[in-house]
């Protein structure tokens, strides 16, 4: 896709109209920009052109007269004359279409693509209207199962290679390819190697015919029965823009929208097919109260009265610090703000934490000099110190992979165990678990004093240093995430601080996995933090002037709350969509705490293991059932939209917060979402300038906070041609138009009603400071202080033990995946991976069952040999055991700098 | 048999080493693997994929494009009858029909004893010897129905052992990259081939 520039150096004439273009631009793009649509199938603006469908043949002037050229493959030249609508070009296009239709079954009435099909549309707009082919069409067995989620109808395929090119070029997983030749050609996998890519759904989305269909959507609806809204996927922290489509009140399909700064129209399969969880049969539909030891349905009034009473009892017996709130990353920003305000200003507790000991320190994330995803992809080098992004943040993986594989980004992978990005990295230096700070210090040390790094070879350190040498801090972005929950997060903060000190100007992209955890931190759902990336103590005066009284001191984090609960000092605990039993990296402590806590409230969409222990369960409206905004890992605030109604009497979390405040005798002052955002913009220092009209005004790429640092981005996303993402333009959209200049494909192609100017709306000026003279000054967001993150003591070495590293899996036993019938069976089984040589030393073979033992617990599971795992490390999948069985968290002690484990043979 | 033998693996590594891009060695390695087993076994394709740094699906996709590479088991002798214009005018369809009748199989099939596979081929560039017939990449012609019977008998009784190599070995693959060629089993001594065997 090309930007509108106007500063080109070439002039070409397209259909008699002079157009300015830049050298290297393709005719098809320049024509589209000037309002001339050239038909196409194989061309996709996010992939390299191949010129193989020949649909885009146009007449191009040449010294030998006009000749037919594929517009997607030929760059513009100065003085070139292009004619797309003369007899020669039209005849060529009609001929190509007639050829493409020879083998196409024309079973449109029973084809899922019928009604949103580029072949159908362009056969009407650019085809001959009649075929001379009267013979019997070919008949092949169908459907062919390409992978667990993708099916193929070979008769319909027109060999555009969009799917195979996507798999190879974009996903880097060439599991499908053309097989055979000529009219026998078909897309196929290698025997026994299914198309199990996490990105397989994208091939279904970009297929220009009905050849590829997805198991979850197949035969579920027809395009003309669909309605859609544009919203943001909240399955992970990337925040891909999507359209959520529903039919008869049920969400049936999500498609990726091309958001230039975020997802480039791609989605991972978990986000794409996770819509199934919306209509899971066990969704919580009504409030429940524990009566005689059993949870039974209750009215909202009864349930809320019970919550109010429980909280008041805690308040009167042991004061506000005996009340805690865990979770909130599932919630939209507005709801997080409401709960943050409820906790601080109404209940009076600072015991709030949206992270379950599985993220990064909140002050660290809030204060980091931030980079956007685009910044990371455009940097000269990226240092990767995170978990496997392919499993945790798949589309961020795609963006970084593309930058490294195709655009020269130098990637240095320092994750403790090589990741899926290691393949495109120029240097691999796996940090020893718990000791990343030492490695980072060595990377930025001056040449004559490079320290030895324990557990990392001098060659690896030197290779990584060579990549970074000569680069300034401004040219480097660090992608920092929780590498493993078996090591403490402060070692990662210390590692980042070492980089910040050694590389002035370096920026960070926090790889936060939980959907809206960035929003939760920004809204103050962390102890010691308040909305707008400020600290409780630093912004006390300002917030007291806005909210009233605040808790006197810093509260407890999740771990401390669970400890207080098990010690009996915490009286009441609210779980905001959190499931500590499954997610907290110390299952034993979580179990003790939840069993001991006198009053437990759970707000959730599904009955998680933790919610089943609650005294009161409140059903919350989930994704797609309510509006709001969400914040992605780069701090981008985008809109969420409602498409279906919540099940039963489930309510949005902010409404529940207002109701609980009322039961405690306080009016939170909210009656609609936009009103909450208005207050956020007014109160939260980092969100100043992100006005309601900028955030709620219309869907688009959203606003990166703090606005002052980045400026308001364009509001309308650049729009792809409708053939790039079939299925979006053809569906009735509710709410504001998704794209400025949205165009329809008519019989003559696209009529661009309005070409989007770069930047969309003019960047709004930040309002000048308008604090009333008497009030306290508005504080500034936290600045990063590299000295506040001391290097924690390295783990005590033990020659007999392994350091455990946990790795997440895109499909796991988490509630959302398990509530999606198509995804649930894809979760891999639990195993332990170690180097083959270490297996030999232990005397066990690949596939044997072993006992893994830590001070906290033990687990018996199969072991696998894996050459990629560094020596002395044992890799274990996280969240891969069914909820009622112990998984990796049973081994973890969240106090360990790096969790040591022993591996023992199992008798028999 | 299925994976590349140690000897062939060594050769494969030498072939890969002569190309600036590993994946360029894909087709030569397919010939190498086909020379070993007669066709490309799944395991061999996996080996080739690993050696070339591509996915097995890409190896299978590439191999399936070419008629001279087989991804399914074929007979010891793959007999391709050209039916392009020159051969067709000289009676290629009669020869092909005769071949199918004589061997009791259809074009594209293999005899139950695993000895012969018959294929219909596009121009083999042997128009001066029409009807041109190719056996394991060695040319014979002109061939008529009787000539075909003789050829099949000679093959079946091993009289062309020195002329027609087992499976589809292309010596050029090894020669071109400076590897020692196979011992001169495929010498030009026999009178039957229309061309030097090693030149295919």
Contacts between the chains, C-beta under 8 A, distances in Angstrom:
chain1	res1	chain2	res2	distance
A	168	B	58	7.7
A	173	B	55	7.7
A	174	B	54	6.9
A	174	B	55	4.2
A	174	B	57	6.0
A	174	B	58	5.4
A	175	B	55	6.3
A	175	B	57	5.5
A	176	B	57	5.9
A	177	B	55	7.5
A	177	B	57	4.4
A	177	B	58	5.1
A	177	B	60	7.0
A	177	B	61	3.3
A	177	B	62	7.9
A	178	B	61	5.1
A	178	B	65	7.7
A	179	B	60	6.4
A	179	B	61	5.5
A	179	B	64	4.8
A	180	B	64	4.7
A	180	B	65	7.1
A	181	B	64	7.2
A	181	B	65	4.9
A	188	B	57	7.2
A	188	B	60	7.4
A	188	B	61	7.4
A	189	B	57	5.7
A	190	B	42	7.4
A	190	B	45	7.3
A	190	B	46	7.9
A	190	B	55	7.3
A	190	B	56	4.0
A	190	B	57	4.4
A	190	B	59	7.9
A	190	B	60	5.4
A	191	B	42	5.8
A	192	B	42	7.8
A	193	B	55	8.0
A	193	B	56	6.1
A	193	B	57	6.7
